[in-house]
């Protein structure tokens, strides 16, 4: 039956090719094709070794070229279009989760961490990753070896294929982690001025009650994201930084022996003398009273 273009075909586990081994590797070259939108019940990885193709995901067309790779989780509709018949060379593999996690699909398997970053909701699936340098050569060598092993099936090919596949996943996890880290770093960098404003405000108003929620409203940031960015940039939590500022001011005031320790605690923003003593000792190493004696 001919499929309509607006249909999404669901491909179930290819029992015929995976009934003995839950994995297959293949090469596509020297032919053009245009897939209908479809989804798989298994995971799929495609790599562009030569030429280029189009990967359609979430109704958006993404042009892939040499060095680009995508990993698609189960049940996510997509399609691949290739019009470059002469120069195209794609390397791919399809596998069941049990190939990584064992027959029971245990998510606590030590190897599940390799595919877990890619098992995400449809809208969060990345259309491709771009590899470069030595990583390109490593990935191509692993794919070439897997395709050869799968097609020729020499003795113990299963062990060799699984070893190479785990190496491939390790590379992809590193690429994914690096990209995620760079995005987070750029996000933190974008908000550096907001954190500087927060620090300035804390230094000016340390003697007053400062609430995280009020400061976040001033900076137009959510408390959760602000706390994350603040810790990443300063190395301290909001409370730790505020206490550090207050203790620093208290150390200056302790040089004035006309004021009691309790009075100084209040003037730097602490409402509880006992809490002030604990925080001061944690920051300085000695109690406020002993610190004053050393002056």
MARMAR-984260 format. One record per residue (C-alpha): residue in one letter; x, y, z. Coordinates in nm, 3 decimals. Layout:
! residues N
{resn=A	x=X	y=Y	z=Z}
...
***
This chain:
! residues 295
{resn=X	x=0.000	y=0.000	z=0.000}
{resn=X	x=0.136	y=0.343	z=-0.094}
{resn=X	x=0.195	y=0.573	z=0.204}
{resn=X	x=0.074	y=0.929	z=0.205}
{resn=X	x=0.329	y=1.204	z=0.262}
{resn=X	x=0.153	y=1.337	z=0.569}
{resn=X	x=0.145	y=0.994	z=0.732}
{resn=X	x=0.398	y=0.877	z=0.988}
{resn=X	x=0.490	y=0.515	z=0.932}
{resn=X	x=0.581	y=0.320	z=1.244}
{resn=X	x=0.856	y=0.063	z=1.196}
{resn=X	x=0.852	y=-0.204	z=1.462}
{resn=X	x=1.154	y=-0.403	z=1.570}
{resn=X	x=1.302	y=-0.557	z=1.256}
{resn=X	x=1.270	y=-0.914	z=1.382}
{resn=X	x=1.409	y=-1.061	z=1.063}
{resn=X	x=1.743	y=-0.888	z=1.106}
{resn=X	x=1.757	y=-0.861	z=1.486}
{resn=X	x=1.610	y=-1.189	z=1.602}
{resn=X	x=1.957	y=-1.335	z=1.653}
{resn=X	x=2.151	y=-1.019	z=1.738}
{resn=X	x=1.976	y=-0.690	z=1.843}
{resn=X	x=2.201	y=-0.474	z=1.626}
{resn=X	x=2.282	y=-0.411	z=1.263}
{resn=X	x=2.532	y=-0.188	z=1.082}
{resn=X	x=2.511	y=-0.075	z=0.720}
{resn=X	x=2.639	y=0.159	z=0.450}
{resn=X	x=2.433	y=0.357	z=0.200}
{resn=X	x=2.617	y=0.490	z=-0.106}
{resn=X	x=2.573	y=0.591	z=-0.469}
{resn=X	x=2.197	y=0.624	z=-0.461}
{resn=X	x=1.939	y=0.895	z=-0.403}
{resn=X	x=1.629	y=0.844	z=-0.191}
{resn=X	x=1.351	y=1.027	z=-0.011}
{resn=X	x=1.196	y=0.861	z=0.293}
{resn=X	x=0.841	y=0.908	z=0.412}
{resn=X	x=0.804	y=1.041	z=0.767}
{resn=X	x=0.846	y=0.740	z=0.992}
{resn=X	x=0.939	y=0.629	z=1.343}
{resn=X	x=1.124	y=0.327	z=1.482}
{resn=X	x=1.076	y=0.115	z=1.791}
{resn=X	x=1.455	y=0.095	z=1.814}
{resn=X	x=1.741	y=0.348	z=1.826}
{resn=X	x=1.919	y=0.465	z=1.513}
{resn=X	x=2.250	y=0.639	z=1.440}
{resn=X	x=2.346	y=0.778	z=1.098}
{resn=X	x=2.677	y=0.938	z=1.003}
{resn=X	x=2.761	y=1.132	z=0.686}
{resn=X	x=3.098	y=1.011	z=0.558}
{resn=X	x=3.078	y=1.182	z=0.219}
{resn=X	x=2.836	y=1.414	z=0.040}
{resn=X	x=2.531	y=1.546	z=0.217}
{resn=X	x=2.167	y=1.481	z=0.299}
{resn=X	x=1.867	y=1.643	z=0.466}
{resn=X	x=1.739	y=1.528	z=0.805}
{resn=X	x=1.378	y=1.633	z=0.870}
{resn=X	x=1.289	y=1.647	z=1.238}
{resn=X	x=1.000	y=1.829	z=1.407}
{resn=X	x=0.893	y=1.966	z=1.067}
{resn=X	x=1.229	y=2.137	z=1.016}
{resn=X	x=1.481	y=2.045	z=0.745}
{resn=X	x=1.845	y=2.027	z=0.856}
{resn=X	x=2.126	y=2.001	z=0.600}
{resn=X	x=2.389	y=1.746	z=0.703}
{resn=X	x=2.736	y=1.723	z=0.553}
{resn=X	x=3.053	y=1.521	z=0.606}
{resn=X	x=3.126	y=1.483	z=0.977}
{resn=X	x=2.764	y=1.523	z=1.089}
{resn=X	x=2.593	y=1.249	z=1.289}
{resn=X	x=2.251	y=1.201	z=1.448}
{resn=X	x=2.122	y=0.959	z=1.708}
{resn=X	x=1.748	y=0.905	z=1.714}
{resn=X	x=1.561	y=0.754	z=2.012}
{resn=X	x=1.262	y=0.521	z=1.963}
{resn=X	x=0.923	y=0.647	z=1.846}
{resn=X	x=1.044	y=0.985	z=1.717}
{resn=X	x=0.915	y=1.068	z=1.365}
{resn=X	x=1.174	y=1.183	z=1.111}
{resn=X	x=1.281	y=1.139	z=0.751}
{resn=X	x=1.604	y=1.152	z=0.552}
{resn=X	x=1.630	y=1.290	z=0.199}
{resn=X	x=1.933	y=1.237	z=-0.024}
{resn=X	x=1.952	y=1.386	z=-0.373}
{resn=X	x=2.329	y=1.355	z=-0.427}
{resn=X	x=2.344	y=1.014	z=-0.592}
{resn=X	x=2.710	y=1.021	z=-0.698}
{resn=X	x=2.888	y=1.149	z=-0.388}
{resn=X	x=2.677	y=1.026	z=-0.098}
{resn=X	x=2.809	y=0.778	z=0.156}
{resn=X	x=2.619	y=0.724	z=0.480}
{resn=X	x=2.714	y=0.489	z=0.761}
{resn=X	x=2.450	y=0.376	z=1.005}
{resn=X	x=2.348	y=0.135	z=1.275}
{resn=X	x=2.024	y=0.035	z=1.442}
{resn=X	x=1.998	y=-0.132	z=1.780}
{resn=X	x=1.765	y=-0.232	z=2.058}
{resn=X	x=1.819	y=-0.102	z=2.411}
{resn=X	x=1.887	y=-0.459	z=2.520}
{resn=X	x=2.204	y=-0.448	z=2.309}
{resn=X	x=2.338	y=-0.204	z=2.568}
{resn=X	x=2.146	y=-0.285	z=2.884}
{resn=X	x=2.098	y=-0.660	z=2.861}
{resn=X	x=1.789	y=-0.863	z=2.783}
{resn=X	x=1.591	y=-0.707	z=3.068}
{resn=X	x=1.666	y=-0.349	z=2.957}
{resn=X	x=1.790	y=-0.256	z=3.302}
{resn=X	x=1.825	y=0.122	z=3.331}
{resn=X	x=2.074	y=0.078	z=3.614}
{resn=X	x=2.311	y=-0.102	z=3.379}
{resn=X	x=2.657	y=0.055	z=3.378}
{resn=X	x=2.623	y=0.097	z=3.000}
{resn=X	x=2.280	y=0.264	z=3.008}
{resn=X	x=2.455	y=0.593	z=3.084}
{resn=X	x=2.580	y=0.590	z=2.725}
{resn=X	x=2.234	y=0.611	z=2.570}
{resn=X	x=2.050	y=0.787	z=2.852}
{resn=X	x=2.154	y=1.141	z=2.734}
{resn=X	x=1.984	y=1.069	z=2.402}
{resn=X	x=1.658	y=0.918	z=2.532}
{resn=X	x=1.471	y=1.248	z=2.540}
{resn=X	x=1.124	y=1.375	z=2.440}
{resn=X	x=1.062	y=1.434	z=2.071}
{resn=X	x=1.094	y=1.814	z=2.092}
{resn=X	x=1.434	y=1.783	z=2.265}
{resn=X	x=1.596	y=1.550	z=2.011}
{resn=X	x=1.895	y=1.718	z=1.849}
{resn=X	x=1.884	y=1.690	z=1.467}
{resn=X	x=2.260	y=1.629	z=1.441}
{resn=X	x=2.600	y=1.678	z=1.599}
{resn=X	x=2.899	y=1.807	z=1.403}
{resn=X	x=3.223	y=1.615	z=1.455}
{resn=X	x=3.566	y=1.745	z=1.364}
{resn=X	x=3.936	y=1.663	z=1.366}
{resn=X	x=4.052	y=1.331	z=1.505}
{resn=X	x=3.696	y=1.250	z=1.619}
{resn=X	x=3.587	y=1.222	z=1.254}
{resn=X	x=3.860	y=0.967	z=1.181}
{resn=X	x=3.781	y=0.769	z=1.497}
{resn=X	x=3.409	y=0.752	z=1.421}
{resn=X	x=3.462	y=0.654	z=1.057}
{resn=X	x=3.705	y=0.379	z=1.157}
{resn=X	x=3.458	y=0.241	z=1.413}
{resn=X	x=3.169	y=0.248	z=1.165}
{resn=X	x=3.378	y=0.087	z=0.888}
{resn=X	x=3.485	y=-0.191	z=1.124}
{resn=X	x=3.128	y=-0.250	z=1.245}
{resn=X	x=2.988	y=-0.264	z=0.890}
{resn=X	x=3.260	y=-0.508	z=0.786}
{resn=X	x=3.206	y=-0.729	z=1.092}
{resn=X	x=2.828	y=-0.726	z=1.042}
{resn=X	x=2.848	y=-0.817	z=0.674}
{resn=X	x=3.116	y=-1.087	z=0.700}
{resn=X	x=3.028	y=-1.221	z=1.047}
{resn=X	x=3.364	y=-1.380	z=1.132}
{resn=X	x=3.394	y=-1.588	z=1.452}
{resn=X	x=3.318	y=-1.379	z=1.764}
{resn=X	x=3.199	y=-1.084	z=1.554}
{resn=X	x=2.938	y=-1.009	z=1.825}
{resn=X	x=3.206	y=-0.922	z=2.080}
{resn=X	x=3.400	y=-0.707	z=1.833}
{resn=X	x=3.087	y=-0.520	z=1.721}
{resn=X	x=2.972	y=-0.447	z=2.075}
{resn=X	x=3.318	y=-0.323	z=2.175}
{resn=X	x=3.336	y=-0.086	z=1.878}
{resn=X	x=2.979	y=0.030	z=1.934}
{resn=X	x=3.047	y=0.116	z=2.298}
{resn=X	x=3.350	y=0.318	z=2.186}
{resn=X	x=3.125	y=0.504	z=1.941}
{resn=X	x=2.871	y=0.581	z=2.212}
{resn=X	x=3.146	y=0.700	z=2.447}
{resn=X	x=3.256	y=0.949	z=2.179}
{resn=X	x=2.899	y=1.070	z=2.126}
{resn=X	x=2.841	y=1.113	z=2.499}
{resn=X	x=3.156	y=1.327	z=2.521}
{resn=X	x=3.047	y=1.538	z=2.224}
{resn=X	x=2.703	y=1.583	z=2.379}
{resn=X	x=2.848	y=1.672	z=2.720}
{resn=X	x=3.090	y=1.923	z=2.568}
{resn=X	x=2.815	y=2.095	z=2.372}
{resn=X	x=2.588	y=2.105	z=2.677}
{resn=X	x=2.870	y=2.247	z=2.889}
{resn=X	x=2.945	y=2.519	z=2.634}
{resn=X	x=2.578	y=2.619	z=2.623}
{resn=X	x=2.568	y=2.643	z=3.002}
{resn=X	x=2.892	y=2.840	z=3.004}
{resn=X	x=2.756	y=3.084	z=2.746}
{resn=X	x=2.440	y=3.118	z=2.953}
{resn=X	x=2.639	y=3.198	z=3.264}
{resn=X	x=2.856	y=3.444	z=3.071}
{resn=X	x=2.546	y=3.621	z=2.940}
{resn=X	x=2.431	y=3.686	z=3.296}
{resn=X	x=2.767	y=3.803	z=3.436}
{resn=X	x=2.640	y=4.164	z=3.455}
{resn=X	x=2.337	y=4.051	z=3.654}
{resn=X	x=2.559	y=3.868	z=3.903}
{resn=X	x=2.785	y=4.175	z=3.930}
{resn=X	x=2.476	y=4.384	z=4.005}
{resn=X	x=2.370	y=4.133	z=4.269}
{resn=X	x=2.712	y=4.142	z=4.437}
{resn=X	x=2.713	y=4.522	z=4.433}
{resn=X	x=2.367	y=4.529	z=4.590}
{resn=X	x=2.472	y=4.281	z=4.858}
{resn=X	x=2.780	y=4.487	z=4.943}
{resn=X	x=2.575	y=4.806	z=4.974}
{resn=X	x=2.280	y=4.660	z=5.167}
{resn=X	x=2.451	y=4.391	z=5.376}
{resn=X	x=2.314	y=4.541	z=5.699}
{resn=X	x=1.956	y=4.503	z=5.578}
{resn=X	x=1.738	y=4.197	z=5.529}
{resn=X	x=1.810	y=4.072	z=5.178}
{resn=X	x=1.579	y=3.808	z=5.036}
{resn=X	x=1.677	y=3.599	z=4.736}
{resn=X	x=1.331	y=3.630	z=4.583}
{resn=X	x=1.339	y=4.012	z=4.599}
{resn=X	x=1.683	y=4.026	z=4.439}
{resn=X	x=1.571	y=3.793	z=4.160}
{resn=X	x=1.271	y=4.015	z=4.087}
{resn=X	x=1.509	y=4.308	z=4.057}
{resn=X	x=1.726	y=4.113	z=3.810}
{resn=X	x=1.431	y=3.955	z=3.621}
{resn=X	x=1.562	y=3.604	z=3.686}
{resn=X	x=1.401	y=3.300	z=3.844}
{resn=X	x=1.541	y=3.206	z=4.188}
{resn=X	x=1.637	y=2.859	z=4.066}
{resn=X	x=1.831	y=2.980	z=3.761}
{resn=X	x=1.985	y=3.272	z=3.951}
{resn=X	x=2.110	y=3.036	z=4.222}
{resn=X	x=2.265	y=2.807	z=3.961}
{resn=X	x=2.438	y=3.089	z=3.773}
{resn=X	x=2.546	y=3.263	z=4.095}
{resn=X	x=2.711	y=2.945	z=4.227}
{resn=X	x=2.883	y=2.880	z=3.894}
{resn=X	x=3.033	y=3.229	z=3.876}
{resn=X	x=3.114	y=3.302	z=4.241}
{resn=X	x=3.177	y=2.950	z=4.368}
{resn=X	x=2.938	y=3.017	z=4.657}
{resn=X	x=2.566	y=3.002	z=4.718}
{resn=X	x=2.372	y=3.325	z=4.767}
{resn=X	x=2.363	y=3.274	z=5.146}
{resn=X	x=2.731	y=3.182	z=5.166}
{resn=X	x=2.830	y=3.494	z=4.971}
{resn=X	x=2.608	y=3.722	z=5.180}
{resn=X	x=2.748	y=3.574	z=5.502}
{resn=X	x=3.101	y=3.617	z=5.370}
{resn=X	x=3.036	y=3.986	z=5.297}
{resn=X	x=2.886	y=4.040	z=5.641}
{resn=X	x=3.174	y=3.863	z=5.817}
{resn=X	x=3.420	y=4.077	z=5.623}
{resn=X	x=3.245	y=4.393	z=5.743}
{resn=X	x=3.234	y=4.252	z=6.098}
{resn=X	x=3.610	y=4.196	z=6.096}
{resn=X	x=3.659	y=4.565	z=6.019}
{resn=X	x=3.416	y=4.670	z=6.294}
{resn=X	x=3.580	y=4.446	z=6.553}
{resn=X	x=3.880	y=4.677	z=6.543}
{resn=X	x=3.658	y=4.931	z=6.720}
{resn=X	x=3.655	y=4.804	z=7.080}
{resn=X	x=3.379	y=5.046	z=7.179}
{resn=X	x=3.118	y=4.819	z=7.019}
{resn=X	x=3.014	y=4.484	z=7.161}
{resn=X	x=3.021	y=4.170	z=6.948}
{resn=X	x=2.642	y=4.147	z=6.972}
{resn=X	x=2.606	y=4.505	z=6.850}
{resn=X	x=2.837	y=4.442	z=6.556}
{resn=X	x=2.642	y=4.130	z=6.464}
{resn=X	x=2.323	y=4.336	z=6.437}
{resn=X	x=2.491	y=4.615	z=6.239}
{resn=X	x=2.622	y=4.374	z=5.974}
{resn=X	x=2.282	y=4.211	z=5.927}
{resn=X	x=2.271	y=3.917	z=6.169}
{resn=X	x=1.965	y=3.904	z=6.395}
{resn=X	x=2.092	y=3.606	z=6.594}
{resn=X	x=2.422	y=3.643	z=6.785}
{resn=X	x=2.471	y=3.268	z=6.816}
{resn=X	x=2.429	y=3.223	z=6.440}
{resn=X	x=2.673	y=3.510	z=6.382}
{resn=X	x=2.931	y=3.334	z=6.603}
{resn=X	x=2.895	y=3.009	z=6.407}
{resn=X	x=2.920	y=3.176	z=6.068}
{resn=X	x=3.215	y=3.391	z=6.176}
{resn=X	x=3.406	y=3.092	z=6.313}
{resn=X	x=3.338	y=2.896	z=5.995}
{resn=X	x=3.467	y=3.183	z=5.779}
{resn=X	x=3.763	y=3.296	z=5.993}
{resn=X	x=3.850	y=2.991	z=6.199}
{resn=X	x=3.802	y=3.156	z=6.539}
{resn=X	x=3.512	y=3.320	z=6.723}
{resn=X	x=3.457	y=3.698	z=6.696}
{resn=X	x=3.577	y=3.742	z=7.056}
{resn=X	x=3.904	y=3.559	z=6.997}
{resn=X	x=3.955	y=3.740	z=6.669}
{resn=X	x=3.927	y=4.072	z=6.852}
{resn=X	x=4.187	y=3.961	z=7.109}
{resn=X	x=4.436	y=3.893	z=6.830}
{resn=X	x=4.405	y=4.249	z=6.699}
***
